[in-house]
Every structure is written in C-alpha cells, then in structure tokens.
Amino acid sequence: MKIALGVEYMGSNFHGWQLQKSGIRTVQQQVEAALSSVADHRVRVFCAGRTDAGVHALEQVIHFETSSERDDKAWLLGGNVNLPADVNFTWAKRVDDAFHARFSAMARRYNYKIYNSKIRSAIKDKHYLWEPRDLDLKAMQKASKYLIGKHDFSAFRASLCQAKLPIKTIEFIKLSQDGEHILLDIKANAFLHNMVRNITGTLLKIGKGERQAQWMQEVLNSKDRKTAGATAPPQGLYFIKAFYPDF
C-alpha cells in the first residue's frame, strides 16, 4: 500500500531535506527513521519538493510504500512519537498506487518572510530575513508582475539545478506588508532550485532603490543568472503547500 503524509518542520537545525551521508542531520533522515519504527521495516520516502538547509515547511507532502497494515492514526501519531521537536506529521492517509508526492503535484506554493526594521530581532533571526534598509513595496510589487505567467526562468536558476527545463509557469506572486513584516507569496506549477530565493534577492535590489522595477523584465529576458540579484538567505523561505488533483 502507499501512504501519504503532511510534514511540518523548522529547517534551522537541518542540513536540508535530502538524505546525506551518515551523521548529517536532514529532514528525510528523521522522517524515514520515525516511519520505519512504525512500519517495522526500512522506509524510503519521496517528497513534493526538496528544501535546502535552513528552509522551513508548513505542509511538505511525502509518500512511501509499505506492506505493513496500519491505520492512518497509527502512521500519524506513531510517527510523531519518534520525531524530534522541530519536525512533525500533520496528517496521514492511504492513497492509490498512481499517487506520487513529486510527480502528481500540479503546483506548489512558497512564502518568503522579510523583517524590515532598523533594529534586528533575536526571536525572528531564524524565521525571517532581516532587512534594516527601507524597502519600496510598490516598486517590488510592480516588478513582480513581470514574472507572472509562463517563462524561461534561467536567470533565477541555481547552477546546480537538476531540472530538465527552465520553463515554469507562475500562477501568482503577491507582496504584502503588515507593519515591519513583508510577505512574498508565490505559486507556480514547479520551481527551479533556488528560484524563489533568487527572485527575492532581485526584488530586494529594486526595493532598496538600486534598480528600477522594469529591470526585472531585463533580468528575465537575459536568461542569465549573473544578471539577477543575490540569492536571499534560506531562513525566510517556507514551503507552504503542494496541490494535487482530487486530493
């Protein structure tokens, strides 16, 4: 049978999602160990979208296959008993054999959080990007509109990205502000490695007045990573949700 679960985690103390050599703490390593204890056999999980070190998730989606008969509650609560405090299963359910956490996903949604204040925050340090300089939100909003739709996003692609094609479709990208907090909310059919962080870094240059909003169009058209802004730090990035048909 095939089981899917939602996974919530704070990425601050993980070396990313993906399993690495022994002794390296990753989310996948913790999740597989927890589920293996419940299944009484070794479990290998697949996720909707791998995250880098320091990146968080509200509802990462995973699946695994097992011959062990357990109800949904057993996978959920039994799994959580074996997990550390910074990672947690939020739901579990049996899915049909055709389901795949990565390949069945029609879209994914991320948030990037910015703490825009002259004074840094010790509490927000691992949950937001701290930007002490004033940001022009309207300019950032104007620039973001150039990215909506189907484009070649090579300019925002990490050099180690393993995606076969750089062409993705952004459904929406929204920027909002609540006091000292700025939120970037973005949904696309799929994302390239570091795409959201590179978009954020480019928007920050515009927000700080170093570039005009229309520069975003030039960067997009260039298809050259060297033309875009720096990669924004990982701690402000959150994997929010993956979307599936009839799920």
N, C-alpha and C positions, 0 to 999 in steps of 0.2 A: 504494500500500500504506500501511498505518497501523502505526506503530511506537510502543510504549510504553516508558518508561524510569523507573527509580527515581532520585531525585535527593537527595543529602545535601548540606546546606550549613550553615555558621555565618552567622547573619544579622547579626552585629555591624557589618560594614562594607558592608551593603547597605541601600538605601532601600526595602526590602520586596521582594516577589516581582514585582509587576506592572510591566510596561514603562511608562516615563515618558518625558518629553521628552529629547532628545539631551543627553548629558553626565551624566545621572543614572544612577548605578550600581545596577542591580537584578539579581536572580537571573535573571529571564526574559530580560533583555538578554544576559547572559553565556551562558546555555544556548542561546538561539537562534543567537548568533554561532558557537558551537562546532559545533552540528549543521549549520548552513549550510555550514561549511567542509567537512564530511564529505560532505554531500549535493550540493555544487556548485550549489546554488540556495538562495534565501531560504527559511528555515523559520519557521513560526509554531507555537508550542506552546500547549497547553491543560493546566491543572493541576487536581489534585483539590481543592485549597483554597488560595487566596491567603493569604500571610502578610505581616504588617506589618514595618516596619523594626525590626531587632534580634531578630526571632523566628527560631528555628532549625528545621531539619528533619532527621530521620533517614532518612525514606523518603517524600518528596514523590513523587507519581506524575504523569507528564506523558504526552501523546501528540502526535504530529504526523503529517501525511501527506506522502508523497514519491513521486516516480516513479523515484528512483534505486535501483538494485539493490545492496544491501549486506547482508552477513550480520550477525547480532546482535553478534558480536565487533567488527566494524568500527565500528558505531554506539557501542558501549561504550568501547572503547579509543581509537578515533579521536576521539570526543567529548572524552574526558578529557585527551588531549594538548593540546586547545585551551582547556581551562578553567583558571582561576586556582586557587590552593591552597585557597580557602575554599568551593569548590563542586565536586561530584564526582558522576558517574553510578555507580550501584552495580549496575545490571543493565539489560539491554535485550532486548526481544523483539517479534516481529511479532504483532499482534493482529487480530481480524476487524474488518470495516468498521463494525460496530454499536458497537464499544467507544468510550467517551468518558471521559476521566480524571475529569471532574467529574460528569457526569450518570449514569454507570454505577455510581458508588460507592454502596454500601449503607450504609456507616458510615465514620466517621473517629475516630482516637484521638489525643489530645494528652496531654502531660505538662507539669506546671509544677513547677519546682525552686526550693526555698527553702533558703537557707543561714542557719540560726538559731543565731547565735553573737554573743557580746558584742564580738568582735574581727572586723573586716572582713578579707576575703581579696583580695589583689591578683590572684591567679590565677583565682579564681572570679567576679570582678567582672562579666564579660560573659557568664557562663553560668548564674548563679543570681540570684534576688532575695535581697539581704542584709537580714535582719530581726534586729536586735540584741535586741529585747524577747522575753521568754519567751512561748511560744505554748502554749495548751492544746489539744493534739492531739485529745483525746477530745471536747471541745466542738465542734471543727471537723468531726470525723467524724460526730457526731450531727447537726449542721446540714446536712451534705452529703446526708444521706438524704432530706431533703425535696425534693431536686431530681431524684431518680431517677424515671423514667417519662416519660409524655407530658404536656407542659405548655406554656403560653404563657410564653416567656422574655423578654418585652418589657422586664422590669426589668434585664436583663443585656445589652441590645442597644445598640450604639453608635448615635449619632444619624445617622451617615452610612451605616448598614447598608442594603444594597440587596436583601436577601432579601424575597420576596413575602409570606411568612407568618412570624410569630414562633413558631409551634408546632413544637417539636422533641422528640425522644424520647431521653433519656439512658439508655443501657443499664446503665452502672455509673459510679460515681465513688468512688475509693478514695484514702485518705490514709494514708501510712505514714511512719515515721521511722527513720533509721539514724544514730545519734549526732546530729550537728549538721545533718543533711540531712533535709529533709521533702519528700516527693514526692506530688504530686497527679496521679492517673492517671484519665483520663476518656474515655469512648467514647460516641458518640451517632450517630444517623443523619445528622445535619448540625449545623452550628454557625452562629450569628449572628455578625456582626462584633464582635470583642472579647468574645464570650460567656465564654470560658474565663478571660480576664484579669479580667473584671468579677466572675465567680463567685469567683475567687481573692481579689480585693480585699475582697469581702464576708466570705469565710471568715476573712480576716486580722483584721477587726474583732472577730469572735467569738473568735478565738484569743487576741487581746490582752485580752479581757475587757471590751471596750467595749459589747458586746451579748451577749445570751443566744442559745443555739442555736436556739430557736424563732423568733427574729427572722427567720431565713431563710425560713420559711413566710410571714411577713408581707410580706417583700420580694417573693417570688414572686407572691403574690396581688395585690399592688399594681399589677403590670404597668407600673410607673413607674420609669424608670432613676434618677431623682433619689433614690429611697429606698435604693438599694443602695450598697455600698462603692465606694471609688475604683478606677479601672482599675489593676490591677497592672502594673508595668513589663514591657517586652517581653522582656528578656534571659533571663527564667526559663522562657519558653514554647518548647515543642518540638512540631512536627508529627511524630507517630510513624509513622502508617500509615493508608492508606486500604484499605477492604475491598471486594472485588468478587466477584460470583458466578462460580464456575468459573475463578478466576484465581490 
